[in-house]
Amino acid sequence: MKYDFDQIISRRGTNAIKWERFSEDVLPLWVADTDFAVDPKIIQRLQKRLEHPILGYCHNHPDLINVIVERMSERYKWEITPESVLLLPGVVSGFNFAIRAICESGSSVLFQQPVYPPFFEAPINNRVASSISTLVYNINTNRYEIDFEEFERKIQPETKLFLFCNPQNPTGRVFTVDELEKIALICARHNLVICSDEIHGEIIYSGYQHVPIASLNADVRDRTITLIAPSKTFNIPGLSCSVAIIQNPELRKRYQNVLEGFSSGVSCLSQEAGLAAYAEGTEWLQQMNTYLESNRDYLLQTIATEMPSIQTTEIQATFLAWLDCSQSGIPGNPQAFFENEAKVGLNDGATFGRGFDKFVRLNFGTPRSILMEALQRMSTAMKNL
C-alpha cells in the first residue's frame, strides 16, 4: 500500500477524546474515529491556506459544493444541484436541526434501535417525543433486519419525522434497495419527512453497495434530508465539516431558517479539508477500506475461535463491531468487565437502546497490532472467568 495504516501514532497529549477518556493502561476502541494518519493532501491544503494570515468568516466554498454534486452523481447516479447542498458543523447538529425544522410541540420522531446515543438525545433536545422501533436480529442471516409491521405500528398520528441511520451504527448493516423502498412507502403513507444519516456511506465492504434513500425516486427525494460528511470517511471529525442535501425547495427553506438561527457556518479550514478529501482522497480511501476490511475479517475470525460465546454480526459497513455478550458468562456489565479485567475500552451497549445492556461496541479502525493486542487481552480475561 502507498499509505501506512499499520503506523502507530501516539494521540495522548493531543486532547483526543478517544485516547484520554480512560487511564493510560487501557486500549481505547470506543468512539468512532480512527487512529490513521489522514491523507497528506488534506494536510497540504490546510498548510497552504494557513499561509494567509487572516482566518475570517467565509462563504460556503463553491468548489466544495461542486465536488459534492459530482461525487453523488459518480458514486450513486444521484443527480443533485448545488442549491440543494448546505454545509453544517456536524451530522448530529444536522439531525437536531431537522427535528427543529419539521416538528412542532406535541410532535414525535421515529427512529430504530440499537442506534448510537445522539439519536435518543435529539428529540429531548428539541422538546418532542420519541417513537422507537427495534431492529430484529436474524440468526439465519447473521444480521439485524426490519420488522416492517412493527415499524409501521410505531408511527403515531403526531409522528412527523423518521430519523434513519444507513449504513447502520452499531450493527454494520447496509440496507438493501428493497428495504429502502419499503421504508419509503411506509413514510409516504404516513406523510413523514425522512432525515437520513448516511455518514458511514463510503465505508463499505466487498459485495455491498450503499444507496442514498433520496436517490430512489422523486417522491422520496422530495421528503428527504440526507446528511453526509467527510469526517468518518477521511478521519477528520475534529474539523466539523458536514453536509445536508435537501432537494425539495420548500423543505430546504424550512431547514435553512433553522440553520441560520443555530449555526455560524463551517470554518474556512474545515471547508479546505473537506474539499481536499473529496477532490483528492480517492486512493487513500480505497486503501483505508481495504485495510479496514482485513481488520474486520481478523476481528470476526478471532472472536469466533477465541471467544465463541460472543455473538457478532455480518459487518457490511462502518469500522464498528456490535458484540452480544449475553451468552458469554461475563458477570454484570460487559463494558466494565473489559475495561477493568482486559484493559480495553469499549462502548456500553446500554447507551444504544433498551435491552442492549449485555452488548458492547468495538471500533476496529486502528492499526492491526493494536487490534490484535486488544483482542488478546479480551480473550485472556474471558478465559480467566
N, C-alpha and C positions, 0 to 999 in steps of 0.2 A: 504493500500500500504506500501511496505517496504521503499519507498523514499517519502519524504515530499515535494510535489510540491506546497503546499499551503504556504510554508515558505516564508516570505518576507525578502529579503536580501538587505540591502542598498547598492547601487552601486555608490552613489555620493562620490566624492573624490577619485575614483579609475581610473580616466582618461577614463571613459566609454563614448564612443561617444553617445550611446543611451540616457544616462541619463544626459549628460552635454551639449547637444545642446540647450535645451530650458531652460527657467527660472524655478526655483525650485517649482513654484506653478503649473506647467504643468506636467500631467502624460504622459510619452512618450511611445506611442505604434506605433513606426515607424520602424526604421532599423531592419533588420531580424536577430537579435539574441534574445535568450530567457532570462528570468530572473530566471532560475532554477539553483540550485547548481549542478555542474557536478557530475557524478558518482564518489564516493570516491576512486574507484580503479584507476582512472586516476590520482588523487592527490597522491595516494600512490606510483604509479610508477614514477611520477615526483620526489617525495621526495627521493626515492631510488636512482635515477640517480644523484641527487644533492649531494649525499654522496661522490661522486667522485669530487675532487676539480678542474678538468680541463674540460672545455666545448669547445673543439676544433672542427675543421671541421670533418665531418663524412660521411661515405658511406651511401647509402640507406640501411636501416636495413633489412636484409633478412627475419627476422620473420614478419615484417610488410608487405613486398611484398607477402610472402606466405599466410598470413591470408587474404589478399585481394583476392588472387586467389581462396582460399577456400570459401570465402564469396560469390563471384559471382556464383560459382557452386551451393552452398547450397541454395541461395536465388532465383536465376533466371535460374538454369540449364544452365548457360552460362560458357562454358569451355574456359579459357584463360591460358596463360603461364606466368611464372614470367618475361620472357623477354619483354612481352607486357606492363608491368606496369612501369610507370615513375612517380616519385614524383615531385610535383610542390609546389610553395609557395602560390598558391591560384587558384580557378577556374576562376576568372576574368583574372588573369595573363594567365591562361591556354588557354582561347579562344583568347586572344590577340596574344599569341604565335602561335596558329593555323592559324590565319589570316596572320601573318608574314611568316609562313612556306608554305602556299598554294597560296597566292595571290601575283601577280606582279603589277607593276604600270599599271593603267588603268583597273584593275580588280574591281569586286564588290562583296559584301557579301549580301546574302539574309537572312532576319530574319522576325519574326512575332511580331506585336504589338497587344495589350499592352504588354510591357515587361520591366523588370527592367533596369534602366538607363545605366548601363555599356554596354549593347548591342548597344546602339546608339553611345557611345563614342569609342568603339573598332575599327571600321573602320576608324574613324577620326584619332585615334592614329597611325594607320598604313598606312595612306595616300591612302586609297582606298574608293570607293563609296559604298553607301548602297542602297539596293532594299528592300522595306518594304511591306510585306503582312499584312493584317489586319484580325485578328480573328473576327468572327461574333457571336454576342450574339443571342441565340435561346431561345425565350421566352417560348417555349413549353417544352424544356428540362432544362431550367434554367442554361445553361452553354454556354461557348464560344466554337465555333466549327470552323473548317477549311473549307473555300470555296476553294476547290481544283482547280477549274478553275482559280480563281483569283490568287491563289498561284502560279500556273504554269505560268500565264501571267507575273508575276513579275520577272521571270527568264530572264535575258538578255544574249546575246552571251558572254559578258565579266564576267558573274557571275561564280565564281569558288567554292564558299563555302556557305553551308547553316548552319547558326548558330541557333541551335534548343534549346528550353527550355522545358524540360519534366522531372518531373511534372512542370506545367506552373506557372510562377510567373509573374503577380499577380493573375491570375484568378482561381488558385487552380485546374486546370484540370489534370487528369491522362489520357493521350491519349491511346486509345484502340489499340489492335493489328491491327485491320482493318485500322484505321487511320495511324498507323505507316507504314504499308505495302504500303499504297497509297503514303505517303511521300517518302518512299524509292524508289518506282517505278519512280516517277517523278524525283527524284535526279539522279537515274541511267540513265534515258532517256537524261538528260542534262549533264551527267558526272560531277556531283557536289560531292565534299567531304562534309561529314556531320560532324559538331562538335556539339556534343550533351551534353549540360549542364544538368546533372542529379543529382545535388547537393541535391535536396529535395527527392530523390528517396526512402528513407527509412522512410519518414514521411507521411505515407499513412493510410487512414481511412477504416473502415469496408466496405466490399463489393467491394474494388478496389485492383488492383494489378499493380505495376509498372513493365514495361517490357523494358529493355535496347534495344534501337533500333538496336544496333550492334548484338544482340543475335538472330535476325530474321532469317538470312541465310548468306551464305558465301559471297555473293556479297555485302550485306550491311556491313558486318563485315570488308571487305577489303577497304571500302571507309569511314570508321567512326573513329573519335576520340571521345572517351567517357570521360567526366570529372565527377568525383565524389569526395566526401570529407567527413570526419567525422565532419566537422565544424558545420553545421546546425544540423545534426543528434544528436550530443552529446554536443552541446553548447560549442565548443572550437574554435570559429572563430579567436580569438586573437592569436592562436598558428600557424596559417597559414600552415596547412598541407593538401594538396590536391593531387589528383591522375589523371593522364591521362592513359587510356587504349587504346593502338593502336596495333592491331593485324597484320596489313599489314607491313612487314619489311621495304619496301621502304618508305611508308608514315611515319613510326616511325623514320626512319633515317632523313628525312627532318625536322621532329619536333624536334628531338634531337639536330640537328645542331643549331636551333634557341634557344632551351633551354640552351645549353651550352654558348651561347653568351649573354643571358639576365638574367639568374638566377644563383645564387651562391648555390642553393640547399635548402633543407629543414633542419632546425636545429635539433640537436640531441634531444632536449627537445620536439619539435613538433612531431618528429617521435615516441618518447616514449609515448606521449599522444595518438597519433593515434593508436598505437599498443594496448594500454590498452583498448581504446574504442572498437575497432573491435574485439579483442580477449575475452574481459571480460564484455562488456557492454550490453549484450543482454537483461537481465532482466530490467535494468534501462531504456533502450529504449522502451521496451514493455510497461512499466508503464507510461513513458512520453507520448507515443502516446495515451494511454487510457485517460490520463488527458487532453491532447490537444483536443481529440475528444469531451470530455464533455464540454470543453471551447467553442469549435466550436458550439455545439448544443445550449449552453446557449446564445452565441452571436447571432445566427440566430433567435432564438425564441424571444429574447429581441428586436431586430430590427424589426421583424415582428409585434410585439404587441405595442411597444413604439415609433417606428419611421418608420411606414409603408410606408412612401413616399420615403424611401431609398431602392433601389433595390439591393439585394445581389445575389450571385451565389451559386450553389451547390459546396461546398468546399470538394474536393475529396482527397486533399493532401496539404501539407505545413501548416504553422501556420499563414497564411496571408489571410485576407478577402478583397475583391475588392468591394467597395461600390459606387454605382451610385447615386449621389445626384442631378441629373439633373431635377428631378420632385419634389424636396423637398422644393422648395421656398427659399432655402438659397441664400442670395444675394452675388454676387461676387464669390470669390474663397472659396470653402468649407474647404480646409485645413486651410486657415487663419481664417475662421469663427470658426472652432472647437478649434483652438489654442487660439484665443482671447476671445471667448464667453463661451467655455466649459472648457478651460484649459486642453485640450487633444491634444497631438502632434501626428499627422498622416503624412503619405507621401502624397505629392501633386500628383494627378493623371496626371497632365500635363507633368510630367517628364517621364511617361511611354508610351508616344506616342501622336501624333497629334490627336485631337478630344476627349481627355480624361481629359479636364480641369475641368470638373464637377464631377470628381471621386476622391476618396481618398483610400489609402491602410492602413489597420489596422492590427497590429501584435497582435494576441491573445495568444502568447507564454509567459504568465505571470501568477502569482498567481491569482486565481479566484477573490479574494477580490479586487485586483487592476483593473481587467477587469470589475467587477460589478460597481465600483466607476466611471470608465471612461465612461461606457455606460449610467450611471445615469446622469452624467454631460452633455453628448451629448444630451440625451433626454430632459433634462431641458432646455438647450439652444435652441433646436428646438421649444419647446412649447412656448418659450418666443419671437419667431419671430413676 
